[in-house]
Amino acid sequence: MKLVDQIKLLQRRTPAYFAVSVFLQIAAAAAALATTAPTITPGTGVYSKVESSVTISGDPGDSLYFTTNGSNPTSSSTPYTTPISIGSSATIKAIAYASGVPSSVTTAYIDNEVNTLPVPRSGLKLWLKGDFGTVLSGSNITQWSDLSGSSPANNATQGTAANQALLVNPAINGLPSGAFNGSSRRYTLANQFTNLTSGFSLFVVMKPIATATKTFFATSNTGPADLVSLENVNTQVRANFYNGTTASSIITPTNTITLSKFWLVDVVHNGSASASLAVNGDVKVSGTVQNLANVARTQNIVGANNTQASFWNGELAELLVFDRAVTETERKNIQGYLFNRYQLDTATAATAPIFSVGTSTLTAPQEVAIAGPSNAEFKFTVDGSTPTAASPTYTQPIRINYTTTLKAIAIANGITSGVTTATYTLDSTRWPAPSSSDTRALEMNLQLPTVAIPQ
């Protein structure tokens, strides 16, 4: 008999207060039978001191099982008996069984990266990386796992496929990023940013693409109220700080950033009505702003504004958020870590490709080769449109069969070059271009010779 049927029967046969008492006893018994989830040590985090093994522990007598491939474990998975050896990174999932009853699954994302030693962990509330912690469905990022070590984890999640960023690999310095389209892709953070009275710090390696005001990160309440956000405004970057509904902001000068290139952007609110915003390590603007309150913020978004009505367009490689003001020394250390990791001091320009044949009038169809930096990928078009990262990839010489405008770009370390263009002209009578309006079916009429063939 189902539990609800048992309660209904008790309600008919016994006084109401007794039925409630029995229900509470049944609920308590069910809770007592629940299996405690196992503990994974070390837990989720980015470790500057290499962790070479992982242990899993549970209640005495529990049977423990685990996976290392990202799938959820069951009683058919590998039994845990001894510490698990890991390499540079590992995703460990574990489950406990007691009397055949399974626990919930515990997950640990462990990233060994000694170069993160300069990054402070105190006050770190969100750490998203393109190269680890992303949960994928094809190229869609369904979850961006928080590596800050916060408990509970401040994971960025999105359940709708059309709203999920796409993994771009490689994007910059051989490392991946997540691509946001400016029309739908965004993530909701699991945790609220509450007590920001000690300030706020955000560091992001991003490649803005949009030529309008687009919000990249927001934590807020309806209104907006108590908003903290970062957005790019064409070639400027703006940080907003609200105390209640009283707004304030700082914004960098025009042309601080170039669109379609990766930049390190960081903003620090010092907790005492002052904030500064830096691009590639140089402070571009500072000023007086509103102080931040200790209040639960229920709208916490990456890739859109607080109401999820306006969407960011660009690529995200790495994001760190602190619920305090980092010191100037810490700020320089974090900048140095990100500069070194993404080689941002050199990843500012890409050399445009060259063609084996320049603009010219050809006497016959000809093949054209594209060349450029050895670490670059070349994208091209032959219809006169400007190539993008989504255009065809150059793999072999391009045959010019009729009058054609060839355009190409080079993409190296996530940086897009200028466009190289050449127009090739051929005699349209001898080598006509195909016509999209000519829908006639191709006819091939073969006629055998009528002359008798000698026997």
C-alpha positions in Angstrom: 0.0 0.0 0.0 1.3 3.4 -0.9 2.2 5.9 1.8 -0.6 8.3 0.8 -3.1 5.4 1.0 -1.9 4.5 4.4 -2.4 8.0 5.6 -6.0 8.2 4.2 -6.8 4.9 5.9 -5.5 6.3 9.2 -7.5 9.5 8.7 -10.7 7.4 8.5 -9.9 5.1 11.4 -8.2 7.4 13.9 -8.4 10.9 15.2 -6.6 13.5 13.1 -3.9 14.3 15.6 -3.0 10.6 15.8 -2.8 10.3 12.0 -0.4 13.3 11.8 1.7 11.7 14.6 1.9 8.4 12.6 2.8 10.3 9.4 5.7 12.1 11.2 6.9 8.8 12.5 6.9 7.3 9.1 8.7 10.3 7.6 11.3 10.1 10.3 11.9 6.5 9.7 12.2 7.1 6.0 14.8 9.8 6.7 16.7 7.5 9.0 16.9 4.9 6.2 18.4 7.4 3.7 22.0 6.7 2.7 24.6 9.4 3.4 26.4 10.7 0.3 30.1 9.9 0.3 32.9 12.5 0.7 35.6 13.0 -1.9 38.9 14.3 -0.7 40.2 16.6 -2.1 37.0 18.2 -3.2 36.4 20.5 -6.2 39.0 23.1 -6.7 42.1 24.4 -8.6 45.1 23.2 -6.7 48.5 25.0 -7.0 50.1 22.0 -5.1 49.6 18.8 -7.1 47.0 16.4 -5.7 48.1 13.0 -6.9 45.4 10.8 -5.4 41.8 10.9 -4.3 40.1 9.2 -1.4 36.4 8.5 -0.9 34.8 7.9 2.4 31.3 7.1 3.7 29.4 5.7 6.7 30.7 2.5 8.1 29.4 -0.5 6.3 28.4 1.4 3.1 29.5 0.2 -0.3 31.2 2.9 -2.3 31.4 3.1 -6.1 32.9 5.7 -8.4 33.5 6.8 -12.0 36.3 8.9 -13.6 34.7 9.6 -17.0 32.0 12.0 -15.9 29.1 9.5 -15.9 27.0 9.0 -12.8 28.0 5.9 -10.8 25.8 3.0 -9.9 26.3 -0.3 -8.1 27.7 -1.6 -11.4 30.5 1.0 -11.4 34.0 0.4 -10.0 34.0 -0.4 -6.3 36.1 2.0 -4.2 38.8 0.1 -2.2 42.0 2.1 -2.4 42.9 5.8 -3.2 42.5 6.7 -6.8 45.6 8.0 -8.7 44.9 11.1 -10.8 46.8 13.2 -13.3 46.7 16.9 -14.1 42.9 16.9 -13.8 40.1 14.6 -12.8 36.4 14.4 -12.6 35.4 12.0 -9.8 31.8 11.0 -9.1 31.0 8.7 -6.2 27.9 7.0 -4.7 27.2 5.0 -1.5 24.9 2.1 -1.0 23.5 1.0 2.3 21.3 -2.1 2.4 20.7 -1.6 -1.3 19.6 2.0 -0.9 21.7 4.5 -3.0 22.8 7.9 -1.8 22.9 11.0 -4.0 26.0 11.4 -6.2 29.0 13.4 -5.0 31.1 15.1 -7.7 34.6 16.6 -7.4 36.3 18.5 -10.2 40.0 18.5 -9.4 42.3 20.7 -11.5 46.1 20.5 -10.7 47.6 23.8 -12.0 50.7 24.9 -10.2 50.7 28.3 -12.1 47.6 29.3 -10.0 49.7 29.8 -6.9 49.4 33.6 -7.1 45.6 33.4 -7.2 44.1 34.0 -3.7 41.4 31.7 -2.6 40.0 33.8 0.2 36.7 35.3 -0.8 36.7 33.5 -4.2 33.1 32.7 -4.9 33.1 31.8 -8.6 35.8 30.4 -10.9 34.8 29.3 -14.4 37.4 27.9 -16.9 37.0 27.0 -20.5 39.4 24.1 -20.4 38.1 22.3 -17.4 34.8 21.9 -15.6 32.6 22.3 -18.6 29.9 19.6 -19.0 29.2 19.1 -22.7 26.5 17.8 -24.9 28.2 17.7 -28.2 29.7 21.2 -28.4 27.0 22.7 -26.1 28.1 23.7 -22.6 25.2 22.5 -20.5 27.0 23.3 -17.2 30.0 25.5 -16.4 31.2 24.0 -13.1 32.4 26.3 -10.4 36.0 25.6 -9.4 36.2 28.1 -6.6 35.8 25.5 -3.9 32.7 27.3 -2.6 30.2 25.1 -0.8 27.7 24.6 -2.3 29.3 25.0 -5.7 28.2 28.1 -7.6 27.7 26.2 -10.9 26.5 28.1 -14.0 23.7 26.0 -15.6 21.4 26.2 -18.6 18.9 23.5 -19.4 17.8 24.7 -22.8 20.1 23.7 -25.7 19.4 26.9 -27.7 20.5 29.0 -24.8 23.8 27.2 -24.1 27.2 28.6 -25.1 29.2 26.6 -27.7 32.7 25.3 -27.0 35.3 26.9 -29.2 38.5 24.8 -29.1 41.1 26.2 -29.5 40.2 29.8 -28.9 43.3 31.5 -27.5 46.8 30.2 -26.8 45.6 26.7 -27.5 42.9 26.9 -24.8 39.1 26.8 -25.3 36.3 29.3 -24.7 32.6 29.4 -24.6 30.8 31.4 -27.4 27.8 33.5 -26.6 25.6 34.6 -29.5 24.1 37.9 -28.3 20.5 36.6 -28.7 19.8 33.7 -26.3 22.8 32.1 -24.6 23.3 32.7 -20.9 23.6 30.9 -17.6 22.0 31.1 -14.1 24.4 30.8 -11.1 23.4 28.5 -8.3 24.3 30.8 -5.5 23.5 34.4 -4.5 26.1 37.1 -4.0 25.0 38.4 -0.6 27.4 40.3 1.6 29.4 42.7 -0.6 30.1 45.2 2.1 33.8 44.4 1.9 33.8 45.1 -1.8 33.7 43.1 -5.0 36.3 41.9 -7.5 35.9 40.4 -11.0 38.5 39.2 -13.5 37.6 37.9 -16.9 39.4 36.9 -20.1 36.8 37.7 -22.8 36.5 38.5 -26.5 33.6 40.9 -26.9 32.0 41.0 -30.4 28.8 43.1 -30.1 28.8 46.8 -31.1 26.2 47.8 -28.6 25.6 47.7 -24.8 25.8 44.1 -23.8 25.9 42.8 -20.2 28.4 40.0 -19.5 27.8 39.5 -15.7 25.0 40.6 -13.4 24.0 40.0 -9.8 20.9 41.9 -8.7 17.4 42.0 -7.4 14.3 43.1 -9.3 14.3 46.7 -10.3 17.2 46.5 -10.7 18.2 46.9 -7.1 21.6 46.2 -5.5 22.9 45.5 -9.0 26.6 44.7 -9.7 27.3 44.2 -13.3 30.0 44.3 -16.0 29.1 45.2 -19.6 30.8 46.3 -22.8 29.5 49.4 -24.5 30.8 49.3 -28.1 34.6 49.8 -27.5 34.2 50.7 -23.8 33.8 48.7 -20.6 31.4 49.8 -17.9 30.9 48.5 -14.3 27.6 49.3 -12.5 27.2 49.4 -8.7 23.8 50.0 -7.0 23.0 50.6 -3.4 19.3 49.7 -3.4 18.0 51.4 -6.5 20.6 54.2 -6.3 22.8 53.7 -9.3 26.5 54.5 -10.0 29.0 53.4 -12.6 32.5 53.8 -14.0 33.2 53.5 -17.7 36.5 53.4 -19.7 37.3 55.8 -22.5 36.2 55.1 -26.1 38.4 52.6 -28.0 39.7 51.0 -24.8 39.0 47.6 -26.3 38.9 46.3 -29.9 36.1 44.1 -30.7 36.7 40.4 -31.8 40.0 40.3 -29.7 40.6 38.7 -26.3 41.2 41.1 -23.4 41.7 40.8 -19.7 39.2 43.0 -18.0 39.1 43.4 -14.2 37.1 45.6 -11.8 37.7 46.1 -8.1 35.2 47.8 -5.7 37.2 48.6 -2.5 34.3 48.5 -0.1 34.7 52.2 0.6 32.8 53.9 -2.2 35.5 53.7 -4.8 36.1 51.4 -7.8 38.6 51.0 -10.6 38.4 49.2 -13.9 41.5 47.8 -15.7 42.1 46.4 -19.2 45.1 44.2 -19.9 46.5 45.2 -16.6 46.3 49.0 -17.0 43.7 50.9 -14.9 41.6 52.9 -17.4 39.2 54.5 -15.1 38.5 54.9 -11.3 36.0 56.9 -9.4 33.4 57.3 -6.6 30.6 54.7 -6.6 27.8 53.5 -4.3 28.7 51.2 -1.5 27.3 47.7 -1.7 24.8 46.2 0.7 24.6 43.0 2.6 21.5 41.6 0.9 20.5 38.5 -0.9 20.7 39.0 -4.7 18.3 36.6 -6.5 19.2 37.4 -10.1 22.7 36.0 -10.8 23.5 35.7 -14.5 26.5 35.1 -16.8 25.9 36.1 -20.4 22.9 38.5 -20.0 21.5 41.3 -17.9 19.7 40.6 -14.7 16.3 40.2 -16.3 17.8 37.9 -19.1 16.3 40.2 -21.7 19.6 41.5 -23.3 22.3 39.1 -24.2 26.1 39.3 -24.4 27.9 38.5 -27.6 31.4 37.2 -27.4 33.6 34.5 -26.0 34.5 33.7 -22.4 37.8 31.9 -21.6 38.0 32.4 -17.8 36.1 34.2 -15.0 37.0 34.8 -11.3 34.7 36.6 -8.9 35.4 37.6 -5.3 33.0 38.9 -2.6 35.7 41.3 -1.3 38.2 43.8 -2.6 41.4 42.1 -3.6 44.5 44.0 -2.5 46.7 45.7 -5.2 49.3 43.0 -4.8 46.7 40.3 -5.3 45.3 42.1 -8.2 48.7 42.2 -10.0 49.2 38.5 -9.1 45.9 37.5 -10.7 46.6 39.6 -13.7 50.0 38.0 -14.1 48.5 34.5 -13.9 45.9 35.3 -16.6 48.5 37.1 -18.8 50.8 34.2 -18.7 48.2 31.6 -19.2 46.6 33.2 -22.2 49.7 35.1 -23.5 47.7 38.2 -23.7 50.8 40.4 -24.2 51.3 38.8 -27.6 47.8 37.7 -28.5 46.7 41.2 -29.7 47.1 40.9 -33.4 47.2 38.4 -36.2 48.9 38.8 -39.5 46.6 38.9 -42.5 47.0 36.1 -45.1 48.6 36.5 -48.5 47.5 35.1 -51.9 49.7 33.4 -54.4 48.0 35.5 -57.1 46.9 39.0 -56.5 44.0 40.9 -58.1 44.4 40.4 -61.9 42.7 39.5 -65.2 43.2 35.8 -65.9 43.4 34.3 -69.4 42.2 30.9 -68.0 41.0 29.3 -64.8 43.7 29.1 -62.1 44.3 27.9 -58.6 45.1 30.4 -55.8 47.0 29.4 -52.6 46.6 31.1 -49.3 49.6 31.5 -46.9 50.3 33.2 -43.6 51.4 32.5 -40.0 52.2 28.8 -39.3 49.9 28.8 -36.2 47.0 30.4 -38.0 43.8 28.9 -39.5 42.5 30.6 -42.7 38.9 31.2 -43.4 37.7 32.4 -46.8 34.7 33.3 -49.0 34.3 33.5 -52.8 31.0 35.4 -52.9 32.3 38.8 -51.9 31.1 38.6 -48.3 33.5 39.2 -45.3 34.8 35.9 -43.9 34.2 35.0 -40.2 35.2 32.1 -37.9 32.2 30.3 -39.3 33.3 30.5 -42.9 34.9 27.6 -44.8 38.4 26.6 -43.7 41.2 26.7 -46.2 42.7 23.3 -46.8 43.9 23.3 -50.4 44.4 25.8 -53.3 41.1 27.4 -54.4 40.3 27.1 -58.1 39.0 30.2 -59.8 36.8 29.2 -62.7 35.0 32.5 -63.4 35.1 36.1 -62.3 35.4 35.9 -58.5 36.2 38.0 -55.4 38.2 36.0 -52.9 38.5 37.2 -49.3 40.3 35.5 -46.4 41.3 36.1 -42.8 43.8 34.4 -40.5 42.8 33.3 -36.9 45.7 32.7 -34.5 45.5 32.3 -30.7 41.8 33.4 -31.0 42.8 36.7 -32.7 41.3 37.5 -36.1 43.4 39.3 -38.7 42.3 41.9 -41.2 40.7 40.8 -44.5 42.8 40.1 -47.6 40.9 40.6 -50.8 41.6 39.9 -54.5 39.3 40.0 -57.5 40.0 37.7 -60.5 38.4 38.6 -63.8 37.9 36.1 -66.6 36.2 36.4 -70.0 32.5 35.8 -69.1 31.8 34.5 -72.6 34.3 31.7 -72.3 34.0 31.2 -68.5 30.5 32.4 -67.4 29.6 32.4 -63.7 26.7 30.2 -62.7 23.4 31.9 -62.4 21.1 31.3 -59.4 18.1 32.3 -61.5 18.8 29.7 -64.1 16.8 26.7 -62.9 16.8 24.8 -66.1 17.6 21.1 -65.8 20.9 20.1 -67.3 20.4 18.3 -70.5 22.9 16.0 -72.2 21.8 14.7 -75.6 24.3 12.2 -77.1 23.9 11.3 -80.8 25.8 8.4 -82.3 27.3 9.0 -85.7 25.2 7.9 -88.6 28.1 7.0 -90.8 28.3 3.2 -91.1 31.0 1.7 -89.2 33.2 -0.5 -91.4 32.8 -4.2 -90.7 
